[in-house]
Amino acid sequence: MAATGRLAGRLRRELGKRVTPGVSTLELNRYAERYLEERGAIAAQKGYHGYPYAICTAVNDCACHGMPSERILKEGDLVTLDFVVEWNGWMADTAWTFPVGRISNEAKRLRKAAYEAMTRGIEYARVGRTLGDIAAAVGRVADSGPYGVVSQFGGHGIGKSMHEPPEVPFVGAARTGHKLREGMVITIEPILTIGSPEVYIGEDGWTVLTVEGGIAAQFEHTVAIASEGPILLTK
């Protein structure tokens, strides 16, 4: 899984270099497909419950699961690229919110808070802690600013399947939920929004949008629970 995670991390970095005004999200998807194919890896989410693309591309008020299209990214947009890599039968999941050119101060602050929410959550991904401890850490970051945390979508266990137990909520109270054990691997991927975190699913059956139209940001690592502490497999 560590090897798969490193591959996912390298693809994430290469995609980030290509997030510029004037590029379409479909072009980014094509690049990701070629990148993985050339390395003998699989875009695991392509075909998953009928999803037709190698990556998800969530722009601005899209919280997650946005579908690549001919839409051209423009200066000031935020775009979250989310994907799952399978290599030699093992999977790794990662997401990153990238700025498209110069973005507003409001968007910068949201992006910074979303990254901090993920990193604070990861700090609690330790043997003996609970899933509620991770959620509470995310909530403290959101509460420090005008941000909501999307509750309808969370993290998950991952291994030879994309989604394995346990479900990992990012809204919850400390010292509640499943206790973390050595050897577990989970995704930590909170979604923060400006304004209400309430979301709905668009007509395509995939795209998740904020009800009030506020922008969203998300960062995700696949994290192993080890005796020495959390290990970021997708770093």
C-alpha positions as CSV (number, residue, x, y, z in Angstrom):
1,M,0.0,0.0,0.0
2,A,2.9,2.3,0.7
3,A,4.2,1.8,-2.9
4,T,0.7,2.5,-4.3
5,G,0.5,5.6,-2.1
6,R,3.8,6.9,-3.4
7,L,2.5,6.5,-6.9
8,A,-0.7,8.3,-6.1
9,G,1.3,11.1,-4.4
10,R,3.5,11.6,-7.5
11,L,0.4,11.7,-9.8
12,R,-1.1,14.3,-7.5
13,R,2.0,16.4,-7.7
14,E,2.1,16.2,-11.6
15,L,-1.6,17.0,-11.8
16,G,-1.1,20.1,-9.6
17,K,1.6,21.4,-12.0
18,R,-1.0,21.2,-14.8
19,V,-3.8,23.1,-13.0
20,T,-3.6,26.5,-14.8
21,P,-6.1,28.9,-16.3
22,G,-7.3,27.6,-19.7
23,V,-7.0,23.9,-19.0
24,S,-10.1,21.7,-19.0
25,T,-10.9,19.2,-16.3
26,L,-11.2,16.6,-19.0
27,E,-7.6,17.2,-20.0
28,L,-6.5,16.6,-16.4
29,N,-8.5,13.4,-16.5
30,R,-6.8,12.2,-19.7
31,Y,-3.4,13.0,-18.2
32,A,-4.1,10.9,-15.1
33,E,-5.3,8.0,-17.2
34,R,-2.1,8.0,-19.3
35,Y,0.1,8.4,-16.3
36,L,-1.3,5.4,-14.5
37,E,-1.5,3.2,-17.6
38,E,2.2,3.9,-18.4
39,R,3.1,2.7,-14.9
40,G,1.0,-0.5,-14.9
41,A,-1.5,1.0,-12.4
42,I,-5.2,1.2,-12.6
43,A,-7.5,4.2,-12.1
44,A,-9.6,2.4,-9.5
45,Q,-12.7,4.6,-9.5
46,K,-13.2,4.4,-13.3
47,G,-16.2,2.0,-13.6
48,Y,-16.9,2.0,-9.9
49,H,-20.8,2.0,-9.7
50,G,-20.6,3.2,-13.3
51,Y,-18.4,6.3,-12.7
52,P,-16.8,6.9,-16.1
53,Y,-13.6,8.9,-15.3
54,A,-10.2,8.3,-13.7
55,I,-10.4,11.3,-11.4
56,C,-13.1,13.5,-9.7
57,T,-12.8,17.2,-10.4
58,A,-14.7,19.4,-8.0
59,V,-14.7,23.1,-8.9
60,N,-15.7,25.9,-6.5
61,D,-19.2,25.1,-5.1
62,C,-18.8,21.4,-5.9
63,A,-17.9,19.7,-2.6
64,C,-16.9,16.4,-4.2
65,H,-17.4,13.8,-7.0
66,G,-17.4,16.4,-9.7
67,M,-17.1,14.8,-13.2
68,P,-14.4,15.9,-15.7
69,S,-15.8,17.8,-18.6
70,E,-14.8,20.4,-21.3
71,R,-15.2,23.1,-18.6
72,I,-12.2,25.4,-18.8
73,L,-10.7,26.4,-15.5
74,K,-10.4,30.1,-15.0
75,E,-8.3,32.4,-12.9
76,G,-9.6,32.4,-9.3
77,D,-11.2,29.0,-9.4
78,L,-10.6,26.3,-6.8
79,V,-10.5,22.7,-8.0
80,T,-10.2,19.6,-5.9
81,L,-8.8,16.6,-7.7
82,D,-9.7,13.3,-6.0
83,F,-8.7,9.8,-7.2
84,V,-7.9,6.2,-6.2
85,V,-4.9,4.3,-7.5
86,E,-4.8,0.5,-7.7
87,W,-1.4,-1.1,-8.1
88,N,-0.5,-4.8,-7.6
89,G,-3.9,-5.3,-6.0
90,W,-3.6,-2.6,-3.4
91,M,-5.3,0.8,-3.3
92,A,-4.5,4.3,-2.2
93,D,-6.9,7.4,-2.2
94,T,-5.9,11.0,-2.2
95,A,-7.4,14.5,-2.9
96,W,-6.0,18.0,-3.1
97,T,-7.6,21.4,-3.6
98,F,-5.5,23.5,-6.0
99,P,-5.7,27.2,-6.7
100,V,-6.2,28.2,-10.4
101,G,-3.9,31.1,-10.8
102,R,-4.5,33.9,-8.3
103,I,-7.4,33.3,-5.9
104,S,-9.2,35.5,-3.5
105,N,-8.1,35.9,0.1
106,E,-11.3,34.2,1.2
107,A,-10.5,31.2,-1.0
108,K,-6.9,31.2,0.4
109,R,-8.2,31.1,3.9
110,L,-10.6,28.3,3.2
111,R,-7.9,26.2,1.5
112,K,-5.5,26.7,4.4
113,A,-8.3,25.7,6.9
114,A,-9.2,22.6,4.9
115,Y,-5.5,21.5,4.9
116,E,-5.2,22.2,8.6
117,A,-8.4,20.2,9.3
118,M,-6.9,17.2,7.5
119,T,-3.5,17.5,9.3
120,R,-5.1,18.0,12.7
121,G,-7.3,14.9,12.1
122,I,-4.2,12.9,11.1
123,E,-2.6,13.8,14.5
124,Y,-5.3,11.8,16.2
125,A,-4.9,8.7,13.9
126,R,-3.1,6.8,16.6
127,V,-3.5,3.4,18.3
128,G,-6.1,3.7,21.1
129,R,-7.7,6.9,19.8
130,T,-11.2,6.9,18.4
131,L,-12.8,8.0,15.1
132,G,-14.6,10.6,17.2
133,D,-11.2,12.1,18.2
134,I,-10.4,12.7,14.6
135,A,-13.8,14.3,13.9
136,A,-13.5,16.5,16.9
137,A,-10.1,17.7,15.8
138,V,-11.5,18.6,12.4
139,G,-14.4,20.4,14.0
140,R,-12.1,22.6,16.1
141,V,-10.4,23.9,13.0
142,A,-13.8,24.6,11.3
143,D,-15.1,26.3,14.4
144,S,-12.1,28.7,14.5
145,G,-13.3,30.2,11.2
146,P,-16.6,30.7,9.4
147,Y,-16.5,27.1,8.0
148,G,-18.8,24.2,7.8
149,V,-17.8,20.5,7.7
150,V,-19.8,18.3,5.2
151,S,-21.3,15.5,7.2
152,Q,-22.9,13.4,4.5
153,F,-19.5,12.3,3.1
154,G,-16.6,11.0,5.1
155,G,-13.5,8.8,5.0
156,H,-13.3,5.0,5.0
157,G,-11.0,2.1,5.4
158,I,-9.1,1.1,2.3
159,G,-7.0,-1.9,1.3
160,K,-7.6,-4.4,-1.5
161,S,-11.0,-2.7,-1.9
162,M,-11.7,1.0,-2.4
163,H,-14.2,1.3,0.5
164,E,-13.7,-0.9,3.6
165,P,-14.9,-0.6,7.2
166,P,-14.8,1.5,9.1
167,E,-16.6,4.6,7.9
168,V,-14.7,7.7,9.1
169,P,-17.0,10.6,10.0
170,F,-15.6,14.2,10.3
171,V,-18.5,15.5,12.4
172,G,-18.6,14.0,15.9
173,A,-17.5,14.1,19.5
174,A,-14.2,13.1,21.0
175,R,-13.9,9.7,22.7
176,T,-16.7,8.2,20.6
177,G,-16.8,5.7,17.8
178,H,-14.5,2.9,16.8
179,K,-11.2,2.6,18.5
180,L,-8.2,2.7,16.2
181,R,-6.0,-0.4,16.1
182,E,-2.5,-1.0,14.8
183,G,-2.5,-2.1,11.2
184,M,-5.7,-0.2,10.2
185,V,-5.5,2.0,7.1
186,I,-8.1,4.8,6.7
187,T,-8.6,7.9,4.6
188,I,-8.7,11.3,6.3
189,E,-10.5,13.7,3.9
190,P,-12.7,16.3,5.5
191,I,-14.5,18.8,3.2
192,L,-14.8,22.4,4.5
193,T,-17.2,24.9,3.1
194,I,-17.8,28.7,3.4
195,G,-21.3,29.0,4.7
196,S,-23.6,26.1,5.1
197,P,-22.1,22.6,4.7
198,E,-25.4,21.2,3.5
199,V,-25.1,19.6,0.0
200,Y,-27.2,18.0,-2.6
201,I,-26.5,15.6,-5.5
202,G,-26.8,17.1,-9.0
203,E,-28.8,15.7,-11.9
204,D,-25.9,13.5,-13.2
205,G,-26.2,11.4,-10.0
206,W,-22.6,12.1,-8.9
207,T,-21.8,15.8,-8.6
208,V,-22.2,17.0,-5.0
209,L,-22.9,20.7,-4.7
210,T,-23.3,23.1,-1.7
211,V,-26.9,24.2,-1.2
212,E,-26.0,27.8,-0.6
213,G,-23.4,28.0,-3.4
214,G,-20.5,28.5,-1.0
215,I,-17.1,27.2,-2.2
216,A,-15.6,24.1,-0.8
217,A,-12.1,22.7,-0.2
218,Q,-10.8,19.2,0.6
219,F,-7.5,17.5,1.3
220,E,-7.0,13.8,1.7
221,H,-4.3,11.3,2.6
222,T,-4.4,7.6,3.0
223,V,-3.1,7.0,6.6
224,A,-1.8,3.8,8.2
225,I,-2.2,3.4,12.0
226,A,1.1,2.2,13.2
227,S,2.6,1.7,16.7
228,E,4.9,4.7,16.1
229,G,2.0,6.9,15.0
230,P,0.2,7.8,11.8
231,I,2.1,7.0,8.5
232,L,1.0,9.1,5.4
233,L,1.0,6.5,2.6
234,T,0.1,9.1,-0.1
235,K,2.7,11.8,0.9
